[in-house]
Amino acid sequence: MDRIFRVIAFCLDDEGQSASVFDGLNWKLFFRFCKRNTIDGVVFAGLKRYNERTGEKLPIDVDTLTDWYAAAEGIKRRNAQTDLRACEAMKYFTDNGFRCCILKGQGNAQMYDDPESRSPGDVDVWLDGTKKEIVDFVHTIFPTMNVQYHHMNFHLFEDINVEVHYKPSYCYNKWHNHYQQDFYKRHADEVFNNRVLLPSCGETICAPTKPFNLIFMLSHTMRHFFTQGVGVRHAVDYYYLLKQDFTDEEKKEFVKELHRCGMYKFFCALMWIETEKLGLKKNTDIAPANKSAGKLLLHEMLKAGDMGHYYKHNVQKTPLRLHSSQMLYNLRYIMEFPSEPLSRPFTLVWDYIRKHIVERRLWMDYKGGFF
């Protein structure tokens, strides 16, 4: 596995590295690993850059090269379509009176050396407004749409899923979550006014600023780690974020927010993966890498695959069985990350009571969720 990560690190940044990492590599298995973790596009882009810079042909067998090229072209086409949908979603919600921005996805891709190489997913839109205002708006169009804690699905397009967020992200520890939501509110104006160009369609979208993304993307990764799981792509996303320029003041403020939001140790674990496995050389002074926690995080990333698709405990038929299975699995994290696994059962019970009992009495004529 160390060999695989040396090759991935080479493809992310080959400066000062030797191409000997490719010697004897099983390209077919390597391609399968990259595809399983949805980093096949960015790794292929790195191989292509190396080939163009040196003129050396890599010893990839024809069948694997053909499959990889086809996969990369498919990612490129999906990115162009997703860019277009992101712009259309921005216009739709703006026309309906909301300030909004595109979270993750197409905004993150612009930090990559080759934005078209990042595997795209859903279009996540953060709307500026109270939860009640946004839920009311969604229910005027989709009256039966389920209300979740931080977002709702919004079937704006047939080919790409859209999620409407009233909270960018969250955590299960209520105390830490309070500070996290406070962070999002304090930085909302700068995010809703930050424009990013999507070269494929020549349009701009609102996307999070780099300091905002340091907290938001980490929170998103941490939350998925303690629910369905995360894959290597999340680490690659954060790698490109940490390659950006940050001032010393921004770094200090980030560390302060990490402690307030209860994410400091998780960041140190991720930093071990970024530096030791992905070869990050920039901004390593933010916080020290935590080897033991980092190994646990990496082990679970490799087991889960992208978004936990390969976790057996995610294959459950009912929400109760799914949550129970995930929480039992999360008990193994208590030594390194006690807060979230211990907080989740109590938070889920409280949120259920709030949604189905307390607020249903307060809003008898309202067919929505909890606020």
N, C-alpha and C positions, 0 to 999 in steps of 0.2 A: 504493500500500500504506500510506503514511503516513496517508492519509485514513481508511482502514478502521480503523487503530489509534486514531485520534482519536475515532472513533465508539465503539469498544469501551471506551476509557478513559472516555468520557462515560457509558456504560451501567453501568460499574462504580462510578463516583462522579461525579455531575453537579454537585456543589457547586462554585460559582464558575466553572462553564463555560457557554459559550454554545451554545444549540441551533442556531446557524448551521452547526455541523458536519454537520447533516443536509441542507443545501441541495444539491440536485442529485444526491443519493446514488442509485445504482442499487440499489434495495432487493432486487431478485431476486438479483443477484450477491452482495450482502452476506449475504443469508440462506444462499446456497450456501456461502460461505466459512465462516460460523459453524457450519453443519451439518457441513462437512468436518472442522472442528476440534473438534467436539462441545462448542461453547460457545453453541449456539443457545438453550438454556434460560436461561442466566444473562444473555445479552444481551437476550432478550425480557423477562425480569423487570425489567431496567433501563429498557427502553422503557415498560413498564407503569407503573413507579413515577413516571417523568417525566410520563406522561399523567395519572395520578391527582393528582400534586402541582400541576400547572399547568392542567389541564383542556384543554390543547392537543392536537389530534389530529395525529398524524404522517402525512405524505403517502405512506403505504404502499399500494400497489395491492391490490385486494381479494383476488386470487388468492394473492399472497405472504403477506398477513396471515392468510388462512385456513389456508394450509399451516403457517405459523409457529405459529399458535395450536394447531393439531392436534399439532405436534411438542412444544410446551411441555406440553400436557396429557398426552401420552404419557410424557414425562420425569417428570412429577409422579406418574403411576400407577406407573411402574417404581420410583421412589424409595420409595413406600409399600410395595411388595412387597419391595424389597431391605432396607428397614428391618426388616420382619417377619422375613425370612430371617436377617438379622444377629443379631437377638435369639434366634431359634431355634438358630442355630449356637453362640452363647455358652452357651446352656443345655445343649446336647448335649455340648459338650466339658467344661463344668464338671461335669456329671453323671458324666462318665467320669474325673474326678479331675484335670483340668488347670486351672491358672490360664491365662487367655487374654485377648486383647484384639483388637479389630477394627482392622486397619491401613488407612490410606488411606480411600477410599470414604465410607461413611456417617459416619465420624468427621470427615473433612475437610468434609463438607457442612455441618456445624453451625457452621462459621466463616463461611459465606456469609451475605449479607444475607437471602437467601431460600433456605434449605436444599433446598427442593423443586425448585430450578432447576438444580442440578448434575446432569449426566448420570451415572447410576450405572454401575458395572461389576461385577466379581466381588466376592465376599465373601472378604477375605484375613484369616485368623485366625492370630495368633502364639500358639503354645502354649509354656508354661513347662516346659522339660524338656530333656534331652540329645537330640541327634539320633537316637541309637540307640533311646531310649525312645519317641520319637514315631514313628519309622519302624516299629518293632515293632508299635505300636498300629494304625497305618494298615494294615499288612500282615495283621493279624488280620481285617480287614474287607474289604480289597481286596488280596489276596495278590500280584497281578501289577502293582500300581501302580508306575510308574517313579519312582525316587528322583533328584531334582535337588539341586543344591548347597545351596539354601536353602529349598526348599519341595517339596510334593507336591500333586497334585490329590486332591480328596476328594469323591466324588459323593454328597453328602448330600441334594441337592435335584435335581429334574428340570429346573427352570426357571432356576436361577441357579448358576453355577459357584462352587465353594468351593476355595480354596487354603489348605493348612495349612503354616505357616512354622515352622521351627525357628531360622531366622535372619531378622530383619526385612528386611535387604538386605545388599549386599556390594559390593566393588569388585575389580578384577582385580590391582591392585598388592598383593602379599602383605603388604608392610610397612604400607601404609595400611590394608589390610583388618584387620590385627591390631588396630590402634587403634580402628577402627570397631566391631568385635565387642566390644572392651573397653568402649566407650561404651554399647552396648546392654545389656551385662550389668550395668554400674554403675547404670543407670537403670531396670532391669526392674521392681523393686518398686513404684516410683511409678507406672509405666505400668499395671501390673496392678491397681492400686487406684484409678485415675482413672476416675470414672464420668461419662458424658455422656448426656443425655436425648435420645431420638428422639421429637419431638413427634407425629409421624404415628401412632405406635402407643402412645405413653405409657409406653414402657419405657426402661430405661437399659442402656447397654453400656459395657464398658471400652474406652477409646480412648487413644492417645498424648497426653501432655502437650504443651503448646506448645514448650517448650525441646527436648523429644525430637524433635518433628516437624521442627524446624529442620534437624537433621542427617539424620533418616530420609528425609524427603520430598526433600531435596536429593540424597541418595545414590540414591534410587529414580529420580529424573529423570536424574541423571548416568549411571547404569548403562544405562538404556534408550536414552539418547542414543548411547552407544557400542555398542549392539547393534542392536535393530530400529528405534530412532528415537523421538522424542517430538514432541508437538504443542503448540499454544498452550494447551490445557487445563492442561497441567502448570504453565505460567507463571501462569495464572489461579489455580490452586490455591495456589501459593506467594504470589501477590499477597495473597490473603485471609489467609494465615498471617502475612505481614509487617504486616498491618493490625492485628494483635492487640497487646496491651500487653506489653512486655518491660522488665524492669529493666536498669539499666546493668550490673549484675553478670552478669545472664544474657547480655547482649550480649557482654561481655568473654569469658565462658566459651565462648560459641558460636564466636567468632573463634579462640580457642585450639584448640578441637576441629577447626575447619576446617583449620587448619595441620597438626594431627596426622594427620588423615584424608586429607590431600591434595586437599581440595575447595575451597580458598580461591579460586583463580582462576576455577573454574567458578561459584562463588557470585557473584563480581564480574561475570562475564559475564551471569548471570541478573539481577543487580541492574540492569544497564543496560536490559534489556528491561522490568523492573518500573517503573523510573522514567521512562525516555524514551518508552516505547511504551504502557504501561498506566497511567501517571500516578500511580504510588505517591508519597505524600507523607510517610508515616510510617516511622520506623526506617531512614531513608536514611543514618544516621550509622554503621551497623554496619561497612560497608566501602565503599570507593570503587567506582563502576561502571567496568567495563572495556569501552570502546567497541568495540575491534577484535574481542575475543573474543565480545562480545555480538552483534555483527553476524553473526558466523559461526554462533552458536547460533540466532539468529532465522532466518537463511537456511535452515538445516537443518530447523527446526520447520515452516516454511512448505512446504518440499518434502515432508516426511514425512507431514504430517497426524497425526491422533491415533494414537499407538502405531506410527507408521511404516507405516500401511496403504498409502500411496502410493509407498513406496520400491520401485523395480524390483529392487534387489539383495536384497530380502527374499523374492522369489518364486523359491524354489529347492526341489528335490524331496528332497534328502538333507541330513542335518545337516552333513556335511563340506563340501558345496558352499555351504550357507547360511553357515557360519562363515567359510569362505574368502572369500566374496563380501563379507561385512560387514567383515572385517579389511582387505581391500584398499581398500574404500571409506573406512575410518577413517584411512587413511594421510594423507588431506588435513587431519586434525586435529592432526598431530604438532607443527606450529609453535606452536599455541596451547595444546594439551593433550597433551603427549608421554607422560605416565605411563601412562594406560590403554591407548591403542592399542599401545604397545610391550610392555606387560606381558601383554596378553591372549593372544597365541599361546603363550607359555611357560606361563602358568597353565592353559590348556586342556589342553596336553600333560601337565603334571604331574598335574592332576586326573584325567585319563583313566587314566594309569598307576596312580595311587593307587586309583581305583575298580575297575579291571578286572584289576589284577595283584597289587599289594601286599596290599590288604585282602581280596581274594577268597581268597588263600592263608590269611589269618588267620581268615577266617570261611567256611570251606568248607561248613558246613551252613547258612549264612545266605543267603537269596535277596534281599538288599537292595542298598543302595548303599554309598557310602563315608562314613566318619565323621571 
